[in-house]
């Protein structure tokens, strides 16, 4: 279930949380809780637009109605699927990095259950998008995915994360990102389907390349050595 113990803040308190979270996240990008708080406080209009798009999409409406969760108890069967499937690719991605689907911070600052679910869904499908686009979890890969997430959801936090991530690049990383990953991410995020309207769990058994074609996903470029 979606976390119910949410915190209602005044406008001044929201501004304080946003500024504090932004500063803290820039100082320590590993603080997922601060990044999550910043995304919620600054992203409410964007989440409202995502919610409206999901309501207009048959598959998005099914997601809103059934509220699937990307947690171990719900997606554990992916580890038993044939290796060519989308679900097995996701399981390999998570297992190779010793990630758990249960590690996402709870939603705390959204106003309604429905908005809280959309915010949590955006958080939970992050690793599914890593799998679909074939992106690593290093600084370059995360920054590239944030470009796609911004194009898909228009969350200010995604743009801030790209700015913060690229500011920490060394010269070699900066050249690699802006010559190869950034142009690809702009095109990939624009070309693919509305990924927040996809009921991913119903497609785990399908071939990975088939779902990429169906959703217009362009995998990350092979960078020349």
C-alpha positions as CSV (number, residue, x, y, z in Angstrom):
1,X,0.0,0.0,0.0
2,X,1.0,3.6,-0.5
3,X,2.4,5.3,2.6
4,X,-0.4,7.1,4.3
5,X,1.6,9.1,6.9
6,X,2.2,12.1,4.7
7,X,3.1,15.5,5.9
8,X,1.1,18.6,5.1
9,X,3.2,21.8,4.8
10,X,2.4,25.5,4.5
11,X,3.8,27.3,1.5
12,X,6.7,28.6,3.6
13,X,7.5,25.2,4.9
14,X,7.4,23.8,1.4
15,X,9.9,26.4,0.2
16,X,12.1,25.7,3.2
17,X,12.1,21.9,2.5
18,X,12.7,22.5,-1.2
19,X,15.7,24.7,-0.6
20,X,17.1,22.5,2.1
21,X,16.7,19.4,0.0
22,X,18.3,21.0,-3.0
23,X,21.3,22.1,-1.1
24,X,21.6,18.8,0.7
25,X,21.3,16.8,-2.5
26,X,23.9,18.8,-4.2
27,X,26.3,18.3,-1.3
28,X,25.6,14.6,-1.1
29,X,23.9,13.1,-4.3
30,X,23.6,9.7,-2.5
31,X,20.8,11.1,-0.3
32,X,17.8,9.6,-2.1
33,X,15.5,10.9,0.6
34,X,16.5,14.5,-0.1
35,X,16.2,14.0,-3.9
36,X,12.8,12.4,-3.3
37,X,11.6,15.3,-1.1
38,X,12.8,17.9,-3.7
39,X,11.0,16.0,-6.4
40,X,7.7,16.0,-4.5
41,X,7.7,19.6,-3.4
42,X,8.7,21.0,-6.8
43,X,6.9,18.5,-8.9
44,X,3.3,18.7,-7.9
45,X,2.0,20.5,-11.1
46,X,4.0,18.0,-13.2
47,X,2.6,15.0,-11.3
48,X,-0.9,16.4,-11.8
49,X,-0.3,16.5,-15.6
50,X,1.1,12.9,-15.5
51,X,-2.1,11.8,-13.6
52,X,-4.3,13.4,-16.2
53,X,-2.5,11.6,-19.0
54,X,-2.8,8.3,-17.2
55,X,-6.5,8.9,-16.8
56,X,-6.8,9.3,-20.6
57,X,-4.9,6.2,-21.4
58,X,-6.5,2.7,-21.1
59,X,-3.4,1.1,-19.8
60,X,-2.7,4.2,-17.5
61,X,-6.2,3.9,-16.1
62,X,-5.6,0.2,-15.3
63,X,-2.5,1.2,-13.4
64,X,-4.4,3.8,-11.5
65,X,-7.2,1.4,-10.7
66,X,-5.1,-1.6,-9.7
67,X,-2.1,0.4,-8.3
68,X,0.6,-2.2,-8.9
69,X,3.8,-1.9,-6.9
70,X,7.4,-2.6,-8.1
71,X,8.4,-4.3,-4.8
72,X,10.0,-7.7,-4.2
73,X,6.7,-9.4,-3.2
74,X,5.1,-8.3,-6.5
75,X,7.9,-8.7,-9.1
76,X,9.9,-11.5,-7.7
77,X,8.7,-13.8,-10.5
78,X,10.8,-11.8,-12.9
79,X,13.8,-13.8,-11.7
80,X,12.3,-17.0,-13.1
81,X,11.4,-15.8,-16.5
82,X,13.2,-16.8,-19.8
83,X,16.4,-14.7,-20.3
84,X,15.2,-13.0,-23.4
85,X,12.2,-11.4,-21.6
86,X,11.8,-7.9,-20.3
87,X,11.3,-9.2,-16.8
88,X,14.5,-11.3,-16.8
89,X,16.5,-8.3,-18.1
90,X,15.1,-6.3,-15.2
91,X,16.1,-9.1,-12.8
92,X,19.6,-9.2,-14.2
93,X,19.9,-5.4,-13.9
94,X,18.9,-5.5,-10.3
95,X,20.8,-8.6,-9.4
96,X,24.1,-7.5,-11.0
97,X,24.0,-4.4,-8.8
98,X,22.7,-6.0,-5.7
99,X,19.7,-3.6,-5.8
100,X,16.4,-4.3,-4.1
101,X,13.0,-3.1,-5.4
102,X,12.1,-2.3,-1.8
103,X,14.7,0.4,-1.3
104,X,12.7,3.4,-2.6
105,X,12.0,6.1,0.0
106,X,8.3,6.7,0.9
107,X,6.2,9.5,-0.5
108,X,5.7,12.2,2.2
109,X,4.6,15.5,0.7
110,X,1.9,14.8,-1.8
111,X,-1.6,16.0,-1.1
112,X,-3.8,13.1,-2.1
113,X,-3.5,9.3,-2.3
114,X,-3.8,9.4,-6.1
115,X,-1.0,11.9,-6.4
116,X,1.1,10.0,-3.9
117,X,0.7,6.9,-6.0
118,X,1.8,8.6,-9.2
119,X,4.8,10.0,-7.4
120,X,5.7,6.6,-6.0
121,X,5.1,4.9,-9.4
122,X,7.5,7.3,-11.0
123,X,10.1,6.4,-8.4
124,X,9.5,2.7,-8.7
125,X,9.8,2.4,-12.5
126,X,13.2,4.2,-12.5
127,X,15.1,0.9,-12.7
128,X,12.7,-0.5,-15.3
129,X,13.6,2.5,-17.5
130,X,17.3,1.8,-16.8
131,X,16.6,-1.7,-18.2
132,X,14.6,-0.6,-21.2
133,X,17.2,2.0,-22.3
134,X,20.2,-0.1,-21.4
135,X,21.7,2.7,-19.2
136,X,24.4,2.1,-16.5
137,X,24.0,3.4,-13.0
138,X,27.1,5.6,-13.0
139,X,27.0,9.4,-13.0
140,X,26.7,9.6,-16.8
141,X,24.0,6.9,-17.0
142,X,21.9,8.5,-14.3
143,X,22.3,12.0,-15.8
144,X,21.2,10.6,-19.2
145,X,18.1,9.0,-17.7
146,X,17.2,12.2,-15.9
147,X,17.1,13.9,-19.3
148,X,14.6,11.2,-20.5
149,X,12.6,11.5,-17.2
150,X,12.4,15.3,-17.7
151,X,11.1,15.0,-21.2
152,X,8.6,12.4,-20.1
153,X,7.4,14.1,-16.9
154,X,8.7,17.6,-16.9
155,X,9.8,17.4,-13.3
156,X,12.0,20.3,-12.2
157,X,14.0,17.9,-10.0
158,X,15.1,16.0,-13.1
159,X,16.5,19.1,-14.7
160,X,18.2,20.1,-11.4
161,X,19.7,16.6,-11.2
162,X,21.1,16.9,-14.8
163,X,22.7,20.2,-13.9
164,X,24.1,18.9,-10.6
165,X,25.3,15.7,-12.2
166,X,27.1,17.3,-15.1
167,X,28.7,19.8,-12.8
168,X,30.6,16.9,-11.2
169,X,31.9,15.5,-14.5
170,X,35.6,15.6,-15.3
171,X,36.6,16.8,-18.7
172,X,36.5,13.3,-20.3
173,X,33.0,12.5,-18.8
174,X,31.7,15.9,-20.0
175,X,32.8,15.3,-23.5
176,X,31.4,11.8,-23.6
177,X,28.1,12.9,-22.1
178,X,27.5,15.9,-24.4
179,X,28.8,14.3,-27.6
180,X,27.0,10.9,-27.2
181,X,24.6,10.5,-24.3
182,X,22.8,13.9,-24.2
183,X,21.8,14.1,-27.9
184,X,20.6,10.5,-27.7
185,X,18.6,11.1,-24.5
186,X,16.8,14.1,-26.0
187,X,15.8,12.0,-29.0
188,X,15.0,8.9,-27.0
189,X,12.8,10.7,-24.4
190,X,10.9,12.5,-27.2
191,X,10.4,9.5,-29.5
192,X,9.2,6.9,-27.0
193,X,5.6,6.4,-25.8
194,X,4.3,7.9,-22.6
195,X,6.1,5.6,-20.3
196,X,4.1,6.5,-17.2
197,X,1.1,5.1,-18.9
198,X,2.6,1.6,-19.3
199,X,1.5,-1.3,-17.1
200,X,5.0,-2.8,-17.0
201,X,4.2,-5.8,-14.9
202,X,1.8,-7.1,-17.6
203,X,4.7,-7.1,-20.1
204,X,7.4,-8.9,-18.1
205,X,6.9,-12.1,-20.0
206,X,7.4,-10.4,-23.4
207,X,10.7,-10.3,-25.4
208,X,12.8,-7.3,-24.4
209,X,13.4,-6.2,-28.0
210,X,9.7,-6.5,-28.8
211,X,8.7,-4.2,-26.0
212,X,11.4,-1.7,-27.0
213,X,10.0,-1.6,-30.5
214,X,6.4,-1.4,-29.3
215,X,7.2,1.5,-27.0
216,X,9.6,3.3,-29.4
217,X,12.5,2.9,-27.0
218,X,16.0,3.6,-28.5
219,X,18.6,1.8,-26.4
220,X,21.6,3.8,-25.2
221,X,24.4,4.3,-27.8
222,X,27.5,2.1,-28.0
223,X,30.2,4.6,-27.2
224,X,33.3,4.4,-29.5
225,X,36.5,3.4,-27.6
